[in-house]
Amino acid sequence: MAMDQLNNPLHGKTLEAIVVYLVSYYGWEELGNRIRINCFRKDPSIKSSLRFLRRMPWARNEVEELYIKTIEKTSG
């Protein structure tokens, strides 16, 4: 199990850290274009986004997938 976590890019990352990273990388407007959910498009904030993402697993999965694609793109 420990070896699985070493290869997991989400290991040790909080949802807040992931959202902050994506916002700093893309900005709210582009993030809203890439993941079309209102918490990124209409009056966005970290707090409201986290509240929504914690209640909606499908949206959280989209955010996590974009994070993984983004760090893979920037690291190699």
N, C-alpha and C positions, 0 to 999 in steps of 0.2 A: 504493500500500500504506500509506503513512504517513497518508493521509487516512482510510482505513478504521479505523486504530487510534485516531484521535481520537474517533470515535463509539463505540468499544467500551468499555463501562463496566468490563470486566475488565482492560483494558490497564494494566499497571503494578501490578496487585494480585496479591499472593501468595495462595496457598490459605490460608495461616495468617491473613493479614489478613482474608480473607473470612469464615473461621470465627469469628475473634475478634469481628468486627463483628456477625455473626448472633447469637452467644451474648450479646453485650452488649445487642442490640436485643430479642431474644425470650426469652433465658434457655434453659437446657438443656431444661427440661420442654416448653416450647412448641415449641422447635426439633425435639424428638423427636416431637411431635404432627404437625408440618407435614411433616417428612421422617422417615418411619418406618424408621429404621435403628438397630440396637442401640448403635452407638458414641455416639449422642446420648441413648439411653434408659437404659442400664445402666452405672453407674459412669463417666459421661462425663468426658473430659479433652481438652484441645486436642491433646496428643501422640497419644493413641490414635485420635482422630478423623482427624487428618492421615494417620496410618499407613494407616488403612482407606481413606480417600478417594483416596489416591495409588495404591492397588491396584485400586480399583473405579471405572472411568470412568463407569459409569451413575450411581453415587452422587455423584460429583464434579459431574456435569452437573446433578443435582437441586439441589445446594448452590449452584452458580453461577446457576441459573435463579431460585432463591429470592432470592439476593443482588440480582440485577438487578431483580426485581419490588419488592423492599424499597426499594432506593435510588430507583427511579422513584416509588414511593408517597410517600416522604419528601421528595423534591425538588420535587414539583409537584403 
